């Protein structure tokens, strides 16, 4: 499109988080839920593993080809995401 700067469009439109702009308590990581009911977040700086804070929630079987239910450290999940 003429006159459209792709970089500013991305930065001005796509990279802004509405929850950050609204000052809502949220996390940008993915919550990984285990079969025993515990959960870990892929973001090491996450303030809590509450589902309400996460937009992305997956079952641990979806992590690392389905072999994650041998519980791993959150840092291992961050490397996988």
Buried (B, 14 or more C-beta within 10 A) or exposed (E): EEEEEEEEEEEEEEEEEEEEEEEEEBBBBBBBBBEEEEBBBBBEEBEEBEEEBBEEEBEBBEBBEEEBEEEBEBEBBBEBE
